[in-house]
Structure formats: C-alpha cells, structure tokens
C-alpha cells in the first residue's frame, strides 16, 4: 500500500510565539549566523512553504527561535486510497479489436 506524505511549514507561527512578527526582523539574525539571504528570500521563507531548504538555514532558524526542526515542520503520513480501475468484461466495456475492423487499403499505381 502506498503512503501519502505531506508537511506543514510553521515558521510564521513559531516566529509569532517568539515576538517576531515581520520577516525583515529575521534577516539580521540570520546574518549573525552566517546566512546571507536577500530580503525577498527571507520574505518567501516566512510567507511560503519551501520545497527545498538547506540544512545551514534550517539550523540557523532553529538556533534563532530556540526550537527543533520538528517544531518548524509538522509532518503527516497516511495510507493513500487505492486507484480504481475499470472492471474487465463488464457490460459497458467494448472490445474494439472484435467490433471494429479496418478496411484493407488498395494501392493503385499513378497513371
């Protein structure tokens, strides 16, 4: 059985609990730890869910906010519903090989 895995990025919530409400307040704290990101990159990090995140950035965020990675990333895994397929031999299934036959082509030489 396949598993469906998802995650929720909780940086904004954790920042709010630590009294940091503006993304621009995070930039100097990251710079103090050797992480140089543009203001747009920091804003995206705070407001959007990242698809990729470097470990040095994650470690710096954990140090700044005094949390673990599990506090920033809430994961969820559940069984995926099996895909349904059409039943073979049902009344609504048409066997095209038995019902449709192509006509034989006649090739005539040009005159």
C-alpha positions as a Markdown table, in Angstrom:
| # | Residue | x | y | z |
|---|---|---|---|---|
| 1 | Unk | 0.0 | 0.0 | 0.0 |
| 2 | Unk | 1.3 | 3.5 | -0.9 |
| 3 | Unk | 1.6 | 6.2 | 1.7 |
| 4 | Unk | 0.8 | 9.9 | 1.1 |
| 5 | Unk | 3.3 | 12.2 | 2.9 |
| 6 | Unk | 2.7 | 15.9 | 3.4 |
| 7 | Unk | 4.2 | 18.6 | 5.6 |
| 8 | Unk | 3.2 | 22.0 | 7.0 |
| 9 | Unk | 5.8 | 24.8 | 7.3 |
| 10 | Unk | 5.2 | 26.5 | 10.7 |
| 11 | Unk | 7.9 | 29.2 | 10.7 |
| 12 | Unk | 5.5 | 32.1 | 10.8 |
| 13 | Unk | 3.6 | 30.6 | 13.8 |
| 14 | Unk | 6.8 | 29.9 | 15.7 |
| 15 | Unk | 8.2 | 33.4 | 14.9 |
| 16 | Unk | 5.0 | 34.9 | 16.4 |
| 17 | Unk | 5.3 | 33.0 | 19.6 |
| 18 | Unk | 8.8 | 34.4 | 19.9 |
| 19 | Unk | 7.6 | 38.0 | 19.3 |
| 20 | Unk | 9.0 | 38.3 | 15.7 |
| 21 | Unk | 6.2 | 39.5 | 13.5 |
| 22 | Unk | 8.0 | 40.9 | 10.5 |
| 23 | Unk | 10.1 | 38.9 | 8.0 |
| 24 | Unk | 12.7 | 41.7 | 7.8 |
| 25 | Unk | 13.4 | 41.3 | 11.5 |
| 26 | Unk | 14.8 | 37.8 | 10.7 |
| 27 | Unk | 17.4 | 39.0 | 8.2 |
| 28 | Unk | 19.9 | 40.4 | 10.7 |
| 29 | Unk | 19.5 | 37.4 | 12.9 |
| 30 | Unk | 20.3 | 35.1 | 10.0 |
| 31 | Unk | 23.3 | 37.3 | 9.0 |
| 32 | Unk | 24.7 | 37.0 | 12.6 |
| 33 | Unk | 24.8 | 33.2 | 12.0 |
| 34 | Unk | 26.5 | 33.5 | 8.6 |
| 35 | Unk | 23.4 | 33.1 | 6.4 |
| 36 | Unk | 23.2 | 35.8 | 3.8 |
| 37 | Unk | 19.7 | 35.9 | 2.2 |
| 38 | Unk | 18.1 | 38.8 | 0.3 |
| 39 | Unk | 15.0 | 40.4 | 1.8 |
| 40 | Unk | 12.8 | 38.7 | -0.9 |
| 41 | Unk | 14.3 | 35.3 | 0.0 |
| 42 | Unk | 13.6 | 35.8 | 3.7 |
| 43 | Unk | 10.1 | 37.0 | 2.9 |
| 44 | Unk | 9.4 | 33.9 | 0.8 |
| 45 | Unk | 10.9 | 31.7 | 3.6 |
| 46 | Unk | 8.5 | 33.2 | 6.1 |
| 47 | Unk | 5.3 | 33.5 | 4.0 |
| 48 | Unk | 5.5 | 30.5 | 1.7 |
| 49 | Unk | 6.1 | 26.8 | 2.2 |
| 50 | Unk | 9.6 | 26.0 | 0.9 |
| 51 | Unk | 10.1 | 22.9 | -1.4 |
| 52 | Unk | 13.8 | 22.9 | -0.7 |
| 53 | Unk | 15.7 | 24.2 | 2.4 |
| 54 | Unk | 19.4 | 24.0 | 3.1 |
| 55 | Unk | 20.4 | 22.5 | 6.4 |
| 56 | Unk | 22.5 | 25.5 | 7.4 |
| 57 | Unk | 19.4 | 27.7 | 7.0 |
| 58 | Unk | 17.3 | 25.3 | 9.0 |
| 59 | Unk | 20.0 | 25.1 | 11.7 |
| 60 | Unk | 20.2 | 28.9 | 11.9 |
| 61 | Unk | 16.4 | 29.2 | 12.2 |
| 62 | Unk | 16.3 | 26.6 | 15.0 |
| 63 | Unk | 19.1 | 28.5 | 16.8 |
| 64 | Unk | 17.4 | 31.9 | 16.4 |
| 65 | Unk | 14.0 | 30.6 | 17.6 |
| 66 | Unk | 15.3 | 28.1 | 20.1 |
| 67 | Unk | 13.3 | 25.2 | 18.6 |
| 68 | Unk | 13.9 | 21.9 | 16.9 |
| 69 | Unk | 13.2 | 21.1 | 13.2 |
| 70 | Unk | 10.1 | 19.2 | 14.3 |
| 71 | Unk | 8.7 | 22.4 | 15.7 |
| 72 | Unk | 9.1 | 24.1 | 12.3 |
| 73 | Unk | 8.0 | 21.3 | 10.1 |
| 74 | Unk | 4.8 | 19.3 | 11.0 |
| 75 | Unk | 4.7 | 16.1 | 9.0 |
| 76 | Unk | 1.8 | 13.9 | 8.2 |
| 77 | Unk | 1.7 | 10.4 | 6.6 |
| 78 | Unk | -1.4 | 8.4 | 5.7 |
| 79 | Unk | -2.3 | 5.5 | 3.5 |
| 80 | Unk | -3.3 | 6.5 | 0.0 |
| 81 | Unk | -6.6 | 5.3 | -1.4 |
| 82 | Unk | -6.0 | 2.6 | -4.0 |
| 83 | Unk | -6.7 | 3.7 | -7.6 |
| 84 | Unk | -9.8 | 2.3 | -9.0 |
| 85 | Unk | -9.6 | 0.6 | -12.4 |
| 86 | Unk | -12.3 | -0.4 | -14.9 |
| 87 | Unk | -13.6 | -3.9 | -14.4 |
| 88 | Unk | -12.7 | -6.2 | -17.2 |
| 89 | Unk | -15.6 | -7.9 | -19.1 |
| 90 | Unk | -18.2 | -5.6 | -17.8 |
| 91 | Unk | -21.3 | -4.7 | -19.9 |
| 92 | Unk | -20.1 | -1.2 | -20.6 |
| 93 | Unk | -16.7 | -2.3 | -21.9 |
| 94 | Unk | -16.4 | -2.6 | -25.7 |
| 95 | Unk | -13.7 | -4.8 | -27.2 |
| 96 | Unk | -12.6 | -2.7 | -30.2 |
| 97 | Unk | -10.5 | -5.5 | -31.7 |
| 98 | Unk | -13.6 | -7.6 | -32.1 |
| 99 | Unk | -16.0 | -5.0 | -33.2 |
| 100 | Unk | -14.0 | -2.6 | -35.4 |
| 101 | Unk | -12.0 | -3.9 | -38.3 |
| 102 | Unk | -10.1 | -1.5 | -40.6 |
| 103 | Unk | -10.7 | -1.7 | -44.3 |
| 104 | Unk | -7.9 | -3.0 | -46.5 |
| 105 | Unk | -6.2 | -0.3 | -48.4 |
| 106 | Unk | -5.8 | -0.5 | -52.2 |
| 107 | Unk | -2.7 | 0.9 | -53.6 |
| 108 | Unk | -3.0 | 1.9 | -57.3 |
| 109 | Unk | -0.1 | 3.0 | -59.4 |
| 110 | Unk | -0.2 | 6.5 | -60.7 |
| 111 | Unk | -1.1 | 6.8 | -64.4 |
